[in-house]
Amino acid sequence: MTHIWVRAEERPHEQRVGLTPEGARELLRRGFAVTVEESRQRAIPIDAYREAGAEIAPEGSWREAPADAFIFGLKELSDDGSPLTHRHIMFGHAYKGQPAGRRLLERFRAGGGRLYDLEYLTDETGRRVAAFGYWAGFAGAAVALWAWAAQAQGGILGPVGVAGSAEALVRDTQARLDSAAVQRPRAIVIGALGRVGTGASDLCKAVGVETTRWDIAETAHGGPFPEILEHEVFLNCILARPGCPVFVPADAVTASRRLTVIGDIACDPESDFSPIKVYDRVTTWEEPVLRVHQAPPLDVTAIDNLPSLLPRESSEDFAAQLLPHLATLDRIDEGVWARAAAEFERHVQALGAEKETQA
């Protein structure tokens, strides 16, 4: 029997979950075993999973889960260095040279476990089968506009928190913009045709922000891109990958510009391939803005779990996309799971070869 163990998220503020009670009920109907850990912060109450028929386990007990269980979470585990012996399904952020990602791979090497990275669950064409992108874009655009409104009033955006709904997020953003200035800023979205860019563009439209929408056609020449500096707000929705052009070089901070806020929604500043070179670390819910230049100001927002601002909507959307593929976990050597396993093995072997060379 294939056993899916939904762990509690260990990251503060992370209320999302990748399996809804309805999804748990469907997997049970198909003959899967489903265990769901209790959680102090999950947006969906544990009683709904209990009513669906799932087994309930204490928070954090996945470490004692049966060896053949698939441990399913979303964001990173506590970075305690312990060997990982299970098969984990999560966003590992481990394949682009990030220091934390390398440590995670080392833990899998040490324990003999395996990572099925949700970012690398792809179909035959290489397209991801499930993503939080739309809600990341929607929430990320809101946070960037909040930063612009705070800046327009002579301040820096303070702590952010969970919004009650998408509608509430729109109302809040409109109110902040209204209180800051009569005229809305102009925004440019790069990656506008993708899931993330669509969400960002929809939020901007909902609050009356004029938006320039760019995608591959507009960026294919590789830069430079002076047009970005002509907008007050830049929303980056392009993942850091080899060959990604630089949209904002390091010297942009001292250039002549209207740009005062960058919302790096894709948010991978530690990657060598990051297209935004004016900052080097993520921002947080407590400190959502990094001011990288004082006069004229240039603020960066780069929260790496943006969909958590809308945990219910984003969880339900993502879980619906992923459920058909979770239902094939009993055929782990096929399809999306086989491709994700091959990606993991490639990076673990490369890490092992690097270690041997250093030795």
Buried (B, 14 or more C-beta within 10 A) or exposed (E): EBBBBBBBBBBEBBBBBBBBBEBBBBBBEEEBBBBBBBBEBBBBEBEBBBEBEBBEBEBBBBEEBEEEBBBBBBBBBEEEEEEBBBBBBBBBBBBBEBEEBBEBBBBBBEEEBBBBBBBBBBEEEEEBBBBBBBBBBBBBBBBBBBBBBBBBEEEBBEEBEBBEEBEEBBBBBBEBBEEBEEEBBBBBBBBBBBBBBBBBBBBBEBBEBBBBBBBEEBBEEEEBBEEBBBBBBBBBBBBBEEEBBBBBBEEBBEEEBEBBBBBBBBBBBBBEBBBBBBBEEBBBBEEBBBEBBEEEBBBBBBBBBBBBBBBBBBBBBBBEBBBEBBBBBEEBEEBBBEBBBEBBEEBBEEBEEEEEEEE
